[in-house]
Amino acid sequence: QVQLVESGGGLVQAGGSLRLSCAASGRTFSSYLMGWFRQAPGKEREFVVTISRSSGSTYYSDSVKGRFTFSRDNAKNTVYLQMNSLKPEDTALYYCAARNPASPGSLFDPQTFEYWGQGTQVTVSS
């Protein structure tokens, strides 16, 4: 099992940057597939970025591609989301999530992720 704690959210002007962190507990952190999702008020939780353990490929949603960068430091049990060129439409509660790589289902479907943090709020003003 793994526990996740996000940090790094805040209020930023459009065009600014933020770096989110997600610290994980558990000795087997490196074996989990990690992802970031977000949920804006009145909207469903949506995929932001995830990485495939089998291929090593990182997948970004079209809305953040080229602006956000996912990274992972297994030695620190931490994943990061560097967010640049932020837009007001990026405003949301951001969650990191973990799943067993062998679990069935799409990497882009939040329902296939078993473990979630509490979320960190990102607000981008225009």
C-alpha angles and dihedrals in degrees: 000000000000134000121208131204121186126202140164102071123133148124118306136165121249110279093030131115139237133181118214122201130199117196117198131200123211135078094248097055093124091061095060126091109233133205144168123230133175138204126200122198111283093008135100122257109270137199117256105169140341137171130222115227092201097055101019088229121144118218123203129188113250090245094063103028111128093016105060127055127196121207137171134206109192092183089062095036088234138126125196139204115203108198119194133174090023119200131202089250089063089070107121146108106280121212133188117212140187135205140176106263090226093057114113125244140060121317087224097055113092090206090069092061114092104194129050139181124225093258134243123237120238117190121183117193123206 
